[in-house]
Amino acid sequence: MLLMAAVITVGVYVAKRDAQRDAERKYEFNIIQSMIKDVALYQEEIENWGYQVSAVMPDEEPEDEALQYYYRNYHQPILVLTDADSSSHTRLLGNLLILEPYMHTLRQGLADQGRTIPAILQKAIDPLWDYLEGKKEVSDFQDFANNLYAAALDYNVGEEITEEQAEFSRNFVDIPWGKTCEWQILTWLSALLMEVVATCDGRLDFEEFEEYEQEIDFSEMDEMLNMLADASIELTGMPLQSNKAADVMNAWEQVSQTSLFRQVIEHIQNGLKAALSAVPEQYPALREEYRQYTILPEEYAAKLLEI
């Protein structure tokens, strides 16, 4: 009976979660479509960020396989952003200039609890900076990258890993189970490390990276932003009538107008713009500068870790 109750409870939760995600996707889709209708109004600003912007209309079947998916399923205009003058180094730098403030906010919150930032996070971010600055080759950290990615998989999806990888996790991953922000940062760093290894033809233990032809992406940044949007609802005391998708989306819309969430967006925009304009000689200075920034004001750091 208890097992059946648990199954029913999980089933209800999954249904609610899926409904919420569908509503979120529809909301984001509608925003993109409204931008496409007036793409000329956004063109100059987006190109100033370092991108070329265009739209694929319903009667223009795209060649790119990923775009074909949206074409087949939605048959709606698709907004396409491409780098005007970018590289894997620029994309990696953009990720790091957001990660450093996020880690500093974590550092402040942990200090309030009498803890220090897990050593594994610093060990994971340092090789990425050293690679950018030309101090390390991929061969110097490819084993570490594979083992760290295995630890993240084990935590996030319960992936079966080797005994060697499990030993690495036991010996080096000093993050308590269930610490959301800490594991989110570790997952982000492990993905970046593996993307760098893959794009440089390093050693890979995971099939998903063996034919990796993409540029370094920003998918984990999107996960962070979604988490901070949820956290901001509670941090700002935004009324949330229920966990129904419509109520959550309404709270998201309201929280996006708050000064707190606007500060988060501003920090992200500033980091990405700095990455687009930076030259390699500036990387060490940016590394030190962004370690001093935070993704949230300090007074919210401890509260973030409690959510």
Buried (B, 14 or more C-beta within 10 A) or exposed (E): EEEEEEEEEEEEEEEBEEBBEEBBEEEEEEEEBEBBEEBEEEBEEBEEBBBEBEBBEEEEEBEEEEBEEBBEEEEBBBBBEEEEEBEBBBBBBBBBBBBBBBBBBBBBBBBEEEBEBBEBBEBBBBBBBBBBEEEBEBEEBBBBBBBBBBBBBBBEEEBEBEEEBBEBBEEBBEBEEEBEBBBBBBBBBBBBBBBBBBBEEBEBBBEEBEEBEEBBEBEBBEBBBEBBBBBBBBBBEBEBEEEBBEBBBBBBEBBEEBEBBEBBEEBBEBBBBBBBEBEEEEBEEBBEEBBEBBBBBEEBBBBBBEB
